[in-house]
Amino acid sequence: MPDLANERVDHRFKGLPPDAEGLTVGELAAQRRNLFTGGFTTPVLALSAESVEHNLRLLEVYAERHGLAFAPHGKTSMAPRLFDRQLEHGAWGITAAVPHQARVYRAHGVARIFLANEVVDPVALRWLAAELDADPDFRFLCYVDSVRGVELMDEALRAAGAARAVDVVVELAAGATGRTGVRTEAECAAVADAVAAAPALRLVGVAGYEGTMPGADGERVREWLQRLVGLAADFDKAGRFDPAIGEIVISAGGSEWFDAVAEVFAEIPGLSRPVLKLLRSGAYVSHDDGQYRERTPFNRVPEEGALQPAFRLWSQVVSRPTAEQAFTNAGKRDAAHDLHLPEAQVVRDARTGEVRAAEGVTVTGLSDQHAWLRTESGADVEVGDWVGMGLSHPCTSFDKWQLIPLVEADGTVVDYIRTFF
């Protein structure tokens, strides 16, 4: 397993202090430098240590309260250090989207992987067969959503000489025009029959993802979740699940509708085996100041708690051409911008070090390496000041940074989060 603490700090990692070149990540972390006075250069992305810890604990308690197992989607951060923390906080395993992500997880010791996609690449399946055969404690599940996909998987696994069957779950599409997945219950049964005829596969459950449902609202999401539960009950009654399995897997839940998942999964009828009710939300670990701030289920159930946005992108004002405009040195290469523009939140005064609210300052656009700021009358911003911005969409925030400082409220950097995209 790679020792991330022993990786050398160098030019690959933007924002880190130039005088830290040659130190290991562990040595730099042990110095507990200050983000603002310790030699860091702008732009630099930081994660709040307190908010990350709060969010980890909140979802752990939420899952326990509602009887849910939890496999957070690792594609959000691709950060093994955060995977470790999620597992320490009760996660059953980690979810992946593509085989490369599963390889990263395995390289860092993740023992349970739910791959929320159909895998038909024979090279990836050959790797998977070898990984399963080499480690009897490795648990892997993935989607199937077509008879052809089942045929391709079975052929590739048998050609690879797989000794262990791969566990699969039939993916039910979230609506007739949803993303992937089988559209009708009859087609689901046909896919299940194909799995039964495939020696290299075994059917262990059903799953899907409601987050891409067109026109999703609470009523539609609950109706689809009830269909998913009904499909599991029908499969169980018909004896479609492999008789050797010890539990039936029913899985759903991104970061926008896990309250509906908890509600519907609480009503799953008694089946012939215990049920693993598997939630897969991933964005919670950092939360955000846009997409998920607006759409988190905790807005609907505030009595259950509230997530805290953990990201802050710090950049420096490098141009103040007019009283109505300023530019900082962070742009599309540094900030998520696919859903919302960054949000100017605070200004750190270059003269005094004082941090104040970014009143009258709005991000209006991004170039590759500049943020365009509109500054209203009276906005107190000058060249040299640092502007702290909130970001929207964790998945496209993490992927722009290879090594992210984990920072306490007073600016002390206590750790570094390595990503592998």
WOMOUR-V325658 format. One record per residue. N is the residue number from 0. PHI is phi in whole degrees, 0 to 359 (* if undefined). D_FIRST is the distance of its C-alpha to the first C-alpha in whole Angstrom. Layout:
{{N,PHI,D_FIRST} {N,PHI,D_FIRST}}
This chain:
{{0,*,0} {1,300,4} {2,262,6} {3,296,9} {4,294,12} {5,265,12} {6,290,13} {7,279,16} {8,277,19} {9,205,22} {10,296,24} {11,295,21} {12,252,21} {13,290,25} {14,89,27} {15,280,25} {16,299,27} {17,302,28} {18,281,28} {19,269,25} {20,307,24} {21,96,22} {22,291,20} {23,280,17} {24,301,16} {25,296,16} {26,294,19} {27,295,21} {28,298,20} {29,294,22} {30,285,25} {31,49,25} {32,290,27} {33,270,30} {34,301,29} {35,265,33} {36,239,34} {37,260,31} {38,97,31} {39,290,29} {40,251,31} {41,262,32} {42,283,31} {43,215,28} {44,266,27} {45,235,26} {46,247,25} {47,286,27} {48,298,25} {49,293,27} {50,289,28} {51,300,24} {52,298,24} {53,301,28} {54,293,27} {55,301,24} {56,292,26} {57,298,29} {58,289,27} {59,299,26} {60,294,29} {61,299,31} {62,297,29} {63,298,30} {64,299,33} {65,257,34} {66,67,32} {67,254,29} {68,278,26} {69,219,23} {70,235,21} {71,302,21} {72,287,21} {73,284,18} {74,296,19} {75,302,21} {76,251,19} {77,46,16} {78,238,14} {79,304,11} {80,297,12} {81,287,15} {82,303,14} {83,302,13} {84,293,16} {85,295,18} {86,293,16} {87,297,17} {88,265,21} {89,96,21} {90,297,20} {91,291,20} {92,188,17} {93,233,17} {94,270,19} {95,237,19} {96,248,22} {97,221,21} {98,301,18} {99,302,16} {100,298,15} {101,298,14} {102,296,12} {103,299,10} {104,301,10} {105,294,9} {106,299,6} {107,251,5} {108,86,6} {109,289,10} {110,266,12} {111,228,16} {112,231,17} {113,251,20} {114,261,21} {115,274,24} {116,191,26} {117,273,27} {118,253,25} {119,237,27} {120,284,26} {121,297,25} {122,293,23} {123,295,20} {124,291,22} {125,296,21} {126,299,17} {127,298,18} {128,301,20} {129,294,17} {130,295,14} {131,294,17} {132,291,18} {133,281,15} {134,223,14} {135,294,18} {136,269,16} {137,283,15} {138,251,18} {139,225,19} {140,226,22} {141,212,24} {142,286,27} {143,232,30} {144,220,33} {145,199,35} {146,296,37} {147,298,36} {148,299,32} {149,299,32} {150,298,34} {151,296,31} {152,297,28} {153,297,30} {154,299,31} {155,293,28} {156,292,26} {157,292,29} {158,296,29} {159,279,25} {160,71,26} {161,301,24} {162,272,24} {163,251,24} {164,291,26} {165,271,24} {166,284,25} {167,228,27} {168,235,29} {169,286,32} {170,271,32} {171,269,36} {172,297,37} {173,273,37} {174,102,41} {175,294,43} {176,242,42} {177,288,38} {178,282,35} {179,258,34} {180,109,34} {181,280,37} {182,281,41} {183,235,43} {184,297,42} {185,296,44} {186,292,42} {187,300,39} {188,297,41} {189,295,41} {190,294,37} {191,298,37} {192,297,39} {193,296,37} {194,297,34} {195,301,36} {196,269,37} {197,253,34} {198,300,32} {199,273,29} {200,234,29} {201,219,30} {202,273,31} {203,239,30} {204,175,31} {205,224,32} {206,198,31} {207,178,31} {208,222,31} {209,275,34} {210,294,33} {211,258,35} {212,296,38} {213,299,41} {214,66,43} {215,299,41} {216,216,43} {217,303,42} {218,294,45} {219,294,43} {220,296,40} {221,294,41} {222,299,43} {223,293,40} {224,299,38} {225,295,41} {226,298,41} {227,298,37} {228,296,38} {229,297,41} {230,297,39} {231,298,37} {232,296,40} {233,295,42} {234,299,39} {235,295,39} {236,298,43} {237,276,43} {238,71,40} {239,280,38} {240,287,35} {241,304,33} {242,294,35} {243,274,32} {244,282,30} {245,266,30} {246,208,30} {247,259,31} {248,265,29} {249,233,31} {250,226,29} {251,196,30} {252,105,30} {253,269,29} {254,263,30} {255,252,33} {256,226,35} {257,291,33} {258,292,36} {259,293,37} {260,299,35} {261,300,35} {262,295,39} {263,286,39} {264,293,36} {265,293,38} {266,254,41} {267,299,39} {268,290,41} {269,298,41} {270,248,39} {271,287,39} {272,223,35} {273,301,33} {274,248,32} {275,269,29} {276,270,30} {277,253,27} {278,266,27} {279,232,25} {280,301,26} {281,237,23} {282,290,25} {283,300,26} {284,298,23} {285,250,25} {286,52,28} {287,196,31} {288,245,34} {289,196,35} {290,309,35} {291,273,33} {292,300,35} {293,281,38} {294,246,37} {295,301,35} {296,301,36} {297,294,36} {298,295,39} {299,273,41} {300,232,40} {301,298,40} {302,293,41} {303,272,37} {304,124,36} {305,208,35} {306,283,31} {307,240,31} {308,296,30} {309,253,28} {310,279,28} {311,214,30} {312,263,31} {313,259,33} {314,224,35} {315,244,38} {316,291,41} {317,247,42} {318,206,45} {319,223,48} {320,291,51} {321,219,53} {322,290,54} {323,256,52} {324,212,49} {325,213,46} {326,227,43} {327,250,39} {328,263,37} {329,239,34} {330,220,35} {331,295,33} {332,285,30} {333,240,29} {334,237,31} {335,299,30} {336,213,34} {337,282,34} {338,247,35} {339,214,37} {340,286,37} {341,301,36} {342,243,38} {343,293,39} {344,244,39} {345,220,40} {346,237,41} {347,256,40} {348,294,43} {349,292,42} {350,276,45} {351,245,45} {352,80,41} {353,292,43} {354,253,41} {355,227,43} {356,297,43} {357,276,43} {358,289,47} {359,76,49} {360,242,45} {361,227,44} {362,280,42} {363,252,44} {364,184,42} {365,228,39} {366,264,39} {367,304,36} {368,229,36} {369,222,38} {370,258,39} {371,270,43} {372,247,44} {373,266,47} {374,242,49} {375,283,52} {376,304,55} {377,91,54} {378,296,50} {379,263,49} {380,220,47} {381,221,47} {382,304,45} {383,104,42} {384,295,42} {385,264,38} {386,248,38} {387,265,35} {388,242,35} {389,274,34} {390,241,32} {391,246,32} {392,86,30} {393,301,26} {394,299,25} {395,257,26} {396,260,26} {397,301,22} {398,288,22} {399,265,24} {400,226,22} {401,271,18} {402,216,18} {403,245,21} {404,296,22} {405,260,22} {406,240,26} {407,281,28} {408,302,32} {409,273,33} {410,97,31} {411,288,28} {412,273,25} {413,255,22} {414,194,19} {415,226,18} {416,258,16} {417,272,14} {418,248,15} {419,224,14} {420,262,18}}
